[in-house]
Amino acid sequence: MKNNYKKRVAYFCMEYGIDQRLPLYAGGLGILAGDYLKAAYDLDLPIVGIGILWWQDYTKQLIGPDGYPYDTYPVHDYSFLEDTGKRVTVQISGEDVLCRIFKADQFNNKELYLLDTGKPGTKHGWITDKLYSGSNYDRIAQEIVLGIGGIRALRELGIEVDLYHFNEGHAAFAGLELIREKMELENKIFEQALEETREEVIFTTHTPVPAGNEAHDLQLLIEMDANNSLTYEQLKRIGGDPFNMTAACLRMSYLANGVSRLHGETAKKMWGHLDNAAKIISITNGVHRKSWQRKEIAEAYANNNDKELWSAHLEAKKRLADFVASRTDARLNPENLIIGFARRAAPYKRSELIFRDAEAIDDLLRTGKVQLVFSGKAHPNDHYGKDIVATLVKMDRKYRNNVVFLENYDIEIASYLIPGVDVWLNNPRRPMEASGTSGMKAAMNGVLNLSVLDGWVAEGPTHNVSGWILDMVFASLEEKLNEDEKDLQALYKILREEVIPIYYDDRDRWIRMMKASIKMAQEQFSAGRMLRDYYEKMYNKLSEVIEAERKKIIVDRKEDKVTVLIR
Ligand SMILES: *Cc1c(COP(=O)(O)O)cnc(C)c1O
């Protein structure tokens, strides 16, 4: 197998969630990147990661006495990281900005190189202070460091690379540096430099809604030196004006992917109009088993021992109850049904949906027949998201022991919460979730997904076999309901008619569903499978795809449709 996995890959990502001690992530994108580097380590693949050392993380969420979430920004202590001693410089708005390069490889992950422009308070410390906050100007500066600085870091470290994998559009400027190198060092003309860059770039898109794809004013990019010595016309040719980071990555690569089958199709439709752009396929996300699956659960499942599986599950629930007790004054009852929900509090994820008709489930919550545990941060500027958190906190205070909100969602909370519940709830608006990964972590631990049909779920749990899908009961609901109402009615219906009766009255059936869920997740949704897919369907396939695409271009050209210059 090893022989087929020789391509050396540099993976670029704005965020990484590898370990509790290294908080450089906002959510799923970062955790995915962390799992990718850990699976690469397990499989001993020639991959390195490039990222940014965020001194103040994304935000530390504190719930005020008024029940509203506040953002705080402590400066973290990263003295445990190795300073490589190597430095690179990037130009930002006419100034030279020096970047230190730190290395993180102590978490059983392939080396992650982190660029840093200095601690907050130092001259250029404003660039690598907070992830995803600040103005457009700040964001562009950060992306110059990640992209242009990232390529220079690889050169400075002497790391040889066959392919550059841009995980999400933030890394687009790395492509501009690859082009500049070829023009300045090898005297290539722009078109040829672009063409050769496309031969070594792989792109993964994660954003199924047009507004979520970052775009910047081209004039501002040029003022800030993000153009990296390319002209206005050349930049426009790559990313348009405004310069769309996703479009740019698609035009600087031949092969790109969405992160679930459904999202791959959505991405194809979204970007189908783009000229001279990458072919889009799908590679479904996966999660790192050793990080997210409890050993006791894996063993009980492997032994095919139902009693052992149930007691491992109950143990995980007790562990969660103890964790909750250590952080709040709520006391969960591990014998009763617990439903978990933890995600970024982005409005489309509808964290508070289950409370939209709180009276309808008041009896369940009052008696503790159903217990709910929530966690999730809102983006610092997202007031709707913060209102959602405030609603959850209000419910926490109303239903003392039976509804819990854990503040400041992070890897540690996830590792207690996800395996420690019976049911994992997921109800985003459609089609908004590119993949979602927490449900995979849940399924791997025998926690049953109760979910809308979107992202990974469309190829994951089977209704009534390894989870429950809201969409499967729509036929029995009134047709005129809108999406929110339909999902809410379906959610209550499945809760009352399936989840609760099976949990309390048919334990054997519940355990059968747990096993079906573990089997499905282990076989289909591990990060190991994901990495093999990246090699077999992308890294190793690239030259084949390029050849096929060029043939297509030649045919188009005969029909006089060609707009691209080919060698
Ligand atoms: C898995 C995970 C996520 C991503 O969850 P989604 O289901 O994709 O929203 C976010 N944050 C943490 C801490 C996680 O462990």
The ligand as a Tripos MOL2 file, in Angstrom:
@<TRIPOS>MOLECULE
LIG
   15    15     1     0     0
SMALL
NO_CHARGES

@<TRIPOS>ATOM
      1 C1        -16.2610   17.6920   15.7920 C.3       1 LIG1
      2 C2        -16.1760   19.0540   16.3300 C.ar      1 LIG1
      3 C3        -16.7250   20.1250   15.5980 C.ar      1 LIG1
      4 C4        -17.4410   19.9450   14.2790 C.3       1 LIG1
      5 O1        -18.7590   19.5000   14.4920 O.3       1 LIG1
      6 P1        -19.8800   19.6760   13.3690 P.3       1 LIG1
      7 O2        -20.8200   18.5670   13.5720 O.co2     1 LIG1
      8 O3        -19.1970   19.5660   12.0520 O.co2     1 LIG1
      9 O4        -20.5040   21.0000   13.5630 O.co2     1 LIG1
     10 C5        -16.6210   21.4020   16.1290 C.ar      1 LIG1
     11 N1        -16.0030   21.6190   17.3110 N.ar      1 LIG1
     12 C6        -15.4760   20.6200   18.0360 C.ar      1 LIG1
     13 C7        -14.8050   20.9350   19.3300 C.3       1 LIG1
     14 C8        -15.5490   19.3050   17.5730 C.ar      1 LIG1
     15 O5        -15.0030   18.3230   18.2950 O.3       1 LIG1
@<TRIPOS>BOND
     1     1     2 1
     2     2     3 ar
     3     2    14 ar
     4     3     4 1
     5     3    10 ar
     6     4     5 1
     7     5     6 1
     8     6     7 2
     9     6     8 1
    10     6     9 1
    11    10    11 ar
    12    11    12 ar
    13    12    13 1
    14    12    14 ar
    15    14    15 1
@<TRIPOS>SUBSTRUCTURE
     1 LIG1         1 GROUP 0 **** ****
